[in-house]
């Protein structure tokens, strides 16, 4: 096992990756990186604007390049975008650099969490609930490739963070 492997959070939008990732990084004193925020800072525009001007494929190319850079370091908590799993190359690179935790929630919970977000281009459609269900169904097999899947329904971000840290420390300390 890699010394101080990264903690990588994958999962659908609205499952709490960024919120939980910040808590985990604070508790472990690891660097926190939100790939979407890093892309926005690097490119100089919001993700919704990247989608609008250049399309999803270009966004995914940028995301893949960011992952290649990020995996060179250890001791990080990395929060990924919900669609990062769509490229096998991303999953292989992320798995090489750390332990993948997939955060999941049911469609209703996700809709309630993100229904007022205007910066989520994939759900800016006539029927966002239908779109959420369709995307979740398409991505489920990819999310299930994570080392651990944690259902966040009914849990506070703090509870999810503690669950991740316990599982991570067991692996790092050779107890799993």
N, C-alpha and C positions, 0 to 999 in steps of 0.2 A: 504494500500500500504506500502511496505517496506520503512523504512527510508533510504534515499540516495541509491536507488536501483542501481544495476550495469547497465551499458549500454552495451548491447551485440550485436555485429555485426555479422550477418550471411549473406551468399550469396555465389554465385559461385566464383571460383578463378578469379582474375583479375577485380573484381568489385570495388576495392579500400578500402577494409576493414581495412587493416593495415595503409595505408596512412591517411585515414579519422579518424581512431581511435586515432592516435597520435595527430591529430589536436584537436579533441574533448577533449581528456584527458588534453592537455595543457590549453585549454580555461577554463575547469571546475576545473583544478588542481586535477584531479583524477589520479590514477595509471593506466598506460597503460600496458596491457598484450596481447601479441600475442601468442596464444596457440601453433602454429607451432614452433615459436622461442623457447618457453619454453620447448617443447618436445625435440628439437634439443639440447638445452643446458643440459637438464636433462639426456638424453640418451647418449649424446656425439657423435652423428652422424646426418648427414643431413637426412631429411625426405625421399629423394630419395633413400638413402642407407638403411634406415629402411624398406622401401617397397621392395627393392631388396633382402635384407638378410632375412627378417622375414615375408614379405607379408602384404597386406593391412589390413587383419583381426587383426593382432598383433598391427599395427599402431593404428587402431580404438580402441583397448583395452586400449592402453596407453593414447589416447586422452580422453577417458571416465574417466579414473582415474584422469587425470589433471583437468577435469571439476569438479569432486567431491571435489577436494581440493580448487579450485578457488571460488566456490560458497559460501564458508564459510565466505568470506569477502564481504564488501560493498564498494561503492565509487570507483568502478573500471570501466574502459572501456576495454572490452574483445573482441578481434578480433579472430574469430574462423576460422578453416579450412573449405573449401567449403563442405566437406562431413560430417561434424559434425551432420547434420540434419538427417542422415540415421539411427541413433539409437534413438528410442523413449525416452529412458532413458536420453540421453543427452538433448533433447528438454525439457523434464519435469524439469530436474535440472536447466537448464538455465532460463526457465520461472519463476521458484521459486525465482531466485536470482535477477531478473531485468527485464528490458524492452528490447524486441528483435526488432532490426531494421534490415531488410533485404535490402542489397544493390543489385540492379540488373542492368544489362546492356544487350544489345543485343549480339547475337553470334559474329557478325563482330567486334564490339567494343572489346569484350573479346579477340578474336583471335589477334587483332592488339596489345593489351596490353601485351599479354603473349607469342606471337609466338617465341620470342627469349630466353625464359626462359628454362634453362636446368634442373632446380630444381623442375619441376612439373611432377612427374612420371606418372600421369594419362593421360597426353597428349603426352608422348614420344612414339607416334605411327605413322604409315604410313600416316594416314589422320587425323591430329589433329582437323580440322574444323568439320569433321563428328563426331568425338569423343566428342567435346565440345557440339554440338547440342544434341547428345544422352544423355549425362550426365545431361545437363540442363533440358531436357524433363523429365527425371527420377526424378530429385530433385525438380522440380517446385512446386508440391503439398506440399512438406515439407517446402520450403522457404516461401510459402504463409501463413504458420502458425504464422509468425512473427506478432508482434503488429503493426508494420508499415513497408511498402515496399516503398523504395525510388529508383526511376529510376535515375541512375547516368549518363546516356547518355547525352552528351553535357553540363554536369555540372563540375565545377572545384571541387577538393577535399574540398576547403574552403566553397563553396556553399553547398555541401552535409553536411559538419560538422555543419554549421549554421542551416540547416534544422533540423538535429538531435537534436541539443541543444534546439531549440525552442520547438519542440514536447516534449522533455524530461522535460523541465522546466514547461510546461503547466501541465503535469501529476503530477510532484512532488509538484507543488503549488496548486494542486486540481482544475485546470481549465478545465480538460478534464475528 
